Amino acid sequence: MATVNWSDRAVVQTSGLYPYVPGKPVEMLLAEKGLKEAVKLASNENPYGPSPKAIKAIKKAVGEVHRYPDGDCGELKQALAVKHGCGIENILLGNGSNEVLELLIRTFAGHGDEVIYSQRGFIVYALATQAAGATGVAVPEADGLSHDLDAMLTVITKQTRVICIANPNNPTGTLHGMIALQQFLDRLPRDVVVIMDEAYYEFVADELGDTVNELDHPGLVISRTFSKAYGLAGCRIGYAIADSEIVSLVNRFREPFNVNFLAQRAALAALDDWAWVMARVTDCKQERDRLELTFDAWGILGGRSFGNFVLLRHTHASRILQMLEDQGMIPRPLGPYGMPDYLRISVGSEQENEQLLKALESVLRAL
Ligand SMILES: Cc1ncc(COP(=O)(O)O)c(C=O)c1O
């Protein structure tokens, strides 16, 4: 049978593009190591699960999944518009904020256009840029971890269409405050789209303030997700707030029913359980601070994190990874970000964090 070289047939931007590598699934580690139990701390998920109201809403909605969802997400848009004090025409819903990011980049950057992001910024920006056929401009961090906003300004050209900033950033956990962000926005050309990726916003709401209403730039797009603080990562739902024309342009590329019915119902219920969600955020931050204090005392803290994860830094990080996996713990190696000495570890429940610290203590002793 004649074989076809499919890579010659695929669009040119597939060359050199690699699929996103997610955290190792629990089932895979169990099979690899012959273990009975494992704790995944590799994808910055919420260890407390979704709000009880969201679980109830999903159960109620299950019987209706033979119907298509509301392709416009009208009810959810209305709730988000009230929450953020904006119009429904300013809201874009996605199958996770990941889809929102990809759609935005595809809408505004194509062949010959440039997208600027931080070298150790969330890796999806680089992947989405290449998939769109645009040119990525990766800017090194000032201190190895934090977006260098001044340096990002210096690489702007006539071809710059989009700038992506994760605040807090994944995987480095760094945060820029409102004043620094506004000073950055003030120095930009007005027609550049800035994606302010706030996937971890709820963890910094107190220190950062209301970015949706206080930051000002015509091309500002603020993206948020239900995957982290709201504990709905498996539902796949995120959103962005932007100028209505930006939203309407992106909607041309959007698949008609991109946000499924269960996700819409769960998100609405979770929004209605804000106090519960924020109480879990407080729990998570307390646990994060406890982990960071211990890491610091052990000389392995990789830097302060503002997200729901902590950074471990050690010259034998890959050995530590293996030894933790042997004990059923799954952290995330940061080699793909050019950070081979680092592991990113999601904050788990109190019990999971205890397990982690116990395992880590024995690993460090055995090194
Ligand atoms: C900074 C950042 N942005 C966006 C996402 C995408 O999240 P989701 O597609 O689950 O909304 C993640 C996920 O880890 C992230 O860390």
The ligand as an SDF file (V2000), in Angstrom:
LIG
                    3D

 16 16  0  0  0  0  0  0  0  0999 V2000
   -1.5780   30.9690   33.5050 C   0  0  0  0  0  0  0  0  0  0  0  0
   -2.5910   30.0100   32.9900 C   0  0  0  0  0  0  0  0  0  0  0  0
   -3.4420   30.4370   32.0530 N   0  0  0  0  0  0  0  0  0  0  0  0
   -4.3780   29.6340   31.5500 C   0  0  0  0  0  0  0  0  0  0  0  0
   -4.4880   28.3320   31.9760 C   0  0  0  0  0  0  0  0  0  0  0  0
   -5.5300   27.4640   31.3180 C   0  0  0  0  0  0  0  0  0  0  0  0
   -6.4930   27.0470   32.2220 O   0  0  0  0  0  0  0  0  0  0  0  0
   -7.9070   26.5330   31.7680 P   0  0  0  0  0  0  0  0  0  0  0  0
   -7.8500   26.2380   30.2990 O   0  0  0  0  0  0  0  0  0  0  0  0
   -8.1370   25.3050   32.5820 O   0  0  0  0  0  0  0  0  0  0  0  0
   -8.8640   27.6380   32.0650 O   0  0  0  0  0  0  0  0  0  0  0  0
   -3.6270   27.8260   32.9410 C   0  0  0  0  0  0  0  0  0  0  0  0
   -3.7160   26.4340   33.3870 C   0  0  0  0  0  0  0  0  0  0  0  0
   -2.9480   25.9170   34.1370 O   0  0  0  0  0  0  0  0  0  0  0  0
   -2.6510   28.6990   33.4660 C   0  0  0  0  0  0  0  0  0  0  0  0
   -1.7870   28.2890   34.3910 O   0  0  0  0  0  0  0  0  0  0  0  0
  1  2  1  0
  2  3  1  0
  2 15  2  0
  3  4  2  0
  4  5  1  0
  5  6  1  0
  5 12  2  0
  6  7  1  0
  7  8  1  0
  8  9  2  0
  8 10  1  0
  8 11  1  0
 12 13  1  0
 12 15  1  0
 13 14  2  0
 15 16  1  0
M  END
$$$$
